[in-house]
């Protein structure tokens, strides 16, 4: 197995199950996982910002995206010399074009419902996500729409990229009506085919 086919990138929409799928796949393949979202959440926390506030800040501070993206891509290529690496981040497929590129999407309302449920039952997870506080699921949906718009604007500005264009990916999965197990299984089958080429 060459370095070229040992990197898997996962992009997608909020609440689609990207992190859940990435964690399970990493376990099953004994792969190392790099989670760009957590890096940016930690950055936001260090600046005493929510993730949404950091995204707004990033529109005029490209280093919060560009430096992180370049560093992660370089790290992934180093890790891939020794083992499979799974990189979860919206633009990593662009920075690592040789990767197996996965896009996981979900209906906005279903994604919001999943995030809302997680935030209600998991106070530790709420702190890690650094999403801010929401009075209702409607407020969360509004925030997610704003975040998606902000992400698209930044990626267009910095990379001339629309990460939601599905023809850029090797595998696209809509998890809106899938169980967690079904989504993991479908992703795993496709990745194994890629790894065994």
C-alpha positions in Angstrom: 0.0 0.0 0.0 1.5 3.3 -1.0 1.3 6.6 0.8 -1.0 7.9 -2.0 -3.9 5.6 -1.1 -3.6 5.8 2.7 -5.3 9.1 3.2 -9.1 9.4 3.6 -10.7 12.9 3.8 -14.2 13.5 5.1 -16.2 16.7 4.5 -19.9 17.4 4.8 -22.7 19.3 6.5 -23.3 19.9 10.2 -25.1 17.1 12.1 -24.5 14.6 9.2 -22.6 12.2 11.5 -19.1 13.0 10.1 -17.4 12.7 13.5 -19.3 9.6 14.5 -18.5 7.9 11.3 -14.9 9.1 11.3 -14.3 7.8 14.9 -15.7 4.3 14.1 -13.9 4.0 10.8 -10.6 5.1 12.5 -11.1 2.3 15.1 -12.0 -0.4 12.6 -9.0 0.4 10.3 -6.6 1.3 13.2 -6.2 4.6 11.4 -5.1 7.9 13.0 -7.8 10.6 12.9 -7.2 14.3 12.6 -10.2 16.4 13.4 -9.9 20.0 12.0 -13.2 21.0 13.6 -11.8 20.4 17.0 -8.6 22.3 16.2 -10.8 25.3 15.2 -13.0 24.9 18.3 -10.0 25.0 20.5 -8.8 28.1 18.7 -12.1 29.8 19.2 -12.0 28.9 22.9 -8.5 30.4 23.3 -9.8 33.6 21.7 -12.9 33.5 24.1 -15.2 33.1 21.1 -17.9 30.6 20.0 -17.2 28.7 16.8 -19.7 31.0 14.9 -17.8 34.1 16.2 -14.5 32.6 15.1 -16.0 31.9 11.6 -17.0 35.6 11.3 -13.5 36.7 12.5 -11.9 34.4 10.0 -13.5 36.3 7.1 -10.8 39.0 7.7 -8.2 36.8 9.3 -7.3 34.1 6.8 -4.6 32.5 9.0 -7.4 30.9 11.1 -8.3 28.8 8.1 -5.3 28.7 5.7 -2.6 28.0 8.2 -4.6 25.3 9.9 -5.5 23.6 6.6 -2.0 23.6 5.3 -0.5 22.3 8.6 -3.1 19.5 8.8 -2.5 18.4 5.1 1.3 18.3 5.8 0.7 16.3 9.0 -1.6 13.8 7.2 1.0 13.1 4.5 3.6 12.5 7.2 1.4 10.1 9.1 0.4 8.3 5.8 4.0 7.2 5.4 3.5 4.8 8.3 -0.3 4.2 8.6 -3.8 5.0 7.3 -4.9 8.5 8.2 -8.4 9.9 8.3 -8.8 13.6 8.1 -12.1 15.2 9.0 -12.4 18.7 7.7 -14.5 20.6 5.2 -11.6 21.6 2.8 -9.1 18.8 3.3 -10.2 17.0 0.2 -8.9 20.1 -1.7 -5.6 20.2 0.1 -5.0 16.5 -0.3 -6.4 15.7 -3.7 -4.8 12.3 -3.8 -7.0 11.2 -0.8 -10.2 9.2 -1.0 -12.7 12.0 -0.7 -15.9 11.5 1.2 -18.8 14.0 1.5 -21.5 13.2 4.2 -24.6 15.3 4.1 -27.9 15.5 5.9 -31.1 17.5 5.7 -30.6 20.7 7.6 -33.5 20.1 10.0 -32.5 16.5 10.7 -28.9 17.7 11.3 -30.1 20.4 13.7 -32.3 17.8 15.5 -29.2 15.5 16.1 -27.0 18.4 17.3 -29.8 19.7 19.6 -30.3 16.3 21.1 -26.6 15.9 21.7 -26.4 19.3 23.3 -29.3 18.6 25.6 -28.0 15.3 27.0 -24.2 15.8 26.9 -22.9 18.8 28.9 -19.3 17.8 28.3 -20.0 17.4 24.5 -21.6 20.9 24.6 -18.5 22.4 26.0 -16.3 20.6 23.4 -18.5 21.7 20.5 -18.4 25.3 21.6 -21.5 26.1 19.7 -22.9 28.7 22.1 -26.2 28.5 23.9 -29.5 28.1 22.1 -33.0 28.6 23.5 -34.7 26.4 20.9 -34.1 24.2 17.9 -35.2 27.1 15.7 -32.4 29.2 17.0 -30.0 26.4 16.3 -31.2 26.0 12.7 -30.7 29.8 12.2 -27.2 29.5 13.6 -26.4 26.5 11.4 -27.6 28.4 8.3 -25.4 31.3 9.2 -22.4 29.0 9.8 -22.8 27.2 6.4 -23.0 30.6 4.7 -19.9 31.8 6.5 -18.0 28.7 5.7 -18.9 28.9 2.0 -17.9 32.6 1.9 -14.5 31.9 3.4 -13.7 29.0 1.2 -14.7 30.9 -1.9 -12.6 33.9 -0.8 -9.5 32.0 0.2 -9.5 29.0 -2.1 -12.1 29.8 -4.8 -13.8 26.6 -3.7 -17.3 25.5 -3.2 -17.0 22.4 -0.9 -20.6 21.5 -1.3 -20.2 20.5 -5.0 -20.7 16.8 -4.9 -18.9 15.9 -8.1 -15.6 16.7 -6.3 -15.9 13.6 -4.1 -15.3 9.9 -4.6 -18.2 9.0 -2.3 -21.3 11.0 -1.3 -23.6 9.7 1.5 -26.9 11.2 2.6 -27.5 10.1 6.2 -30.9 11.8 6.7 -32.7 8.5 6.7 -29.9 6.2 7.7 -29.1 4.6 11.0 -25.6 5.2 12.4 -24.7 1.6 11.7 -25.9 1.8 8.1 -23.8 5.0 7.4 -20.7 3.5 9.0 -21.1 0.2 7.0 -21.6 2.0 3.7 -18.6 4.2 4.3 -16.4 1.3 5.4 -17.2 -0.8 2.4 -16.2 2.0 0.0 -13.0 2.8 1.9 -11.9 -0.8 1.9 -12.4 -1.0 -1.8 -10.2 2.1 -2.2 -7.5 0.8 0.2 -7.3 -2.6 -1.6 -6.9 -1.1 -5.1 
